[in-house]
């Protein structure tokens, strides 16, 4: 990537509108960024999808990707600009298959994290391939689903290996619910995973670069109430472990915009879902935490573009496995993983950059959240999300939560 002071940030989007509008507005308000005696300017552009020449030089310095986990045309464009042009990407398109949960489970089990016992079971229904019948007849072994479930222990969960947004997840209490869920899984490839019973709290951490926000998550509530505003729901030990696990996973797979779900019993942290190619940052779900998310995305994007941070596509897995295979205690391994993650994210350099080149961002975001422009964004999002008879209720609800954020983050 040539040295330059003008940086175009590309947004590769699907159906989202709220956070992109927020991000674009904050980039406009940010103005020039001073770094190493030079003035840098940032602009945003929404990326369109069209044929591309593999030898073409892209205009983008950094791309925030929210689309390529399911749309292959932009995914292949991302691979091209990463391999050939050193465009910085949030996230790496080369580890998307690990976003299908299975490889992520394997890697974190390999690193010694407290992942619940997990089995992969074959498809209930045959895959749509002309070669399946011959291969299955010759090589597929019969298996006893109930025996596997008994070995894991009830209750357990059945969930797609590539699931998202709770799609296809079933709580399995006994053999009857097990067989029914498996029959209904059809052509979905499923995991069976032990349940973490009696947990104290469900923690969901949103991590952008080296910064994380750990939130109390209430999955049984409606989306607008799932993230509870609670600043002391974890012990310091558990909170630190959740942060370390979140950053470890992201550094390991080169994911820089991801969320992690963990169940916490006392000070014991059990990660259960930590591969989210498109983490939720909607204003109507994050509400109180939305300003933090957009501010952090702005800071990390600016740091990567302005400071000349180079993309690192290689995974360096041997460094992590060396720690995993050592005689260190679990706590000592976590400390080493945290060091490796901080090295990947250049955490100290990033925080110094934020303190100098971006020292005005927190005030900028506070001023924006109290502005008519932000309120208009909130109202527009509510109107596009909820039925008309609920508009007034939810506008008031989210205004209250965001007003609390302003009050608690006053300069």
Secondary structure, DSSP 4 states (H G I P E B T S, - for coil): ----SEEEEEEE-SS--HHHHHHHHHHHHH--EEETTEEEEEEEEEPP-----TTPPPS-SEEEESSTTT-HHHHHHHHHHHHHH--EEES-GGGGGGGGSHHHHHHHHHTT--PPPEEEE--SS--S-TTHHHHHHHHPPP--HHHHHHHH-SSEEEEETT--TTTT-EEE-SHHHHHHHHHHHTT--EEEEE--TT-SEEEEEEEETTEEEEEEE-TTS-GGGSEE--S-SS-HHHHHHHHHHHHHHHHHHT-SEEEEEEEEETTEEEEEE---TT----HHHHGGGHHHHHHHHHHHHHHHHHTTPPP--S--HHHHHHHHTSS--HHHHHHHHHHHHHHHHTHHHHHHHHHHTTTTHHHHHHHHHTSHHHHHHHHHHHHHHS-GGGHHHHHHHHHHHHHHHHHHT--
